[in-house]
Amino acid sequence: MKRLSRRFKRHFNKPSKRVAIKSHRAWYWQAIAALILIALGYLLAYWQLTVAEGLHPPVVARPVLSDRELLGKVVFAERQLQVQKAAQENLARELAVVQEESIKLKENVAFYQSILEESAGSDRVRLNRVQIDKTEQTGRYRYLVVLSQQGSHSKPVAGNLQFKLLGVDGEGKPSSVPLKLAPDNAAQATVKFRYYQRLEGGFALPEGLTAEAVEVSFLENGSKQPNISQQVKLPN
């Protein structure tokens, strides 16, 4: 009965103030928890400084160039372009010289091949080249003539090479004047060759004649008429 009465009183007579019950932890557990938190913070900072920086390299700010540095770079680039342009021009000139030499070599090869080719029949003479050049002295010119022998080359070619100046005289009439060749001051050049012969020399224009061209003729020994002739205009 007493127990029932006590329970009845406790149920209806509750205390006015509530009491909170808290568990008490030892001080060493709190110290251990603080050490663990400090260690975790240290590990996190170490990971950010080492591993995270390795995965994401730092962005380096580009230096800003000054006006003087930019001007220097522009001048250097212009000089490089000038050097490259000069090198290209030199290469183009050298290439043109090589091409010209190659053309001359091909012409020489064709010339010698035509000379060495023997054919049946009598020998004949050919004017392979006639060139007139103006000298530095007024009224004086240089000439270059190349003769070749075509055929069987059975005997040497002998004859005379004659030069005539074609133009207009003081009255306006066509005129043909034999030229005197330097240095012998002769009216013709004697030639005797086999296969080919090269002749070089000069001449001066006579006074009172307006020259227009030069006629070069070859007269073989025993012939009354020139075997071959060719006209070349005088260079201005």
Helices and strands as residue ranges (DSSP letters): H 2-12, H 27-47, I 48-52, H 53-55, H 67-116, E 124-134, E 140-150, E 157-168, E 174-178, E 181-182, E 188-193, E 196-204, E 210-220, E 228-233
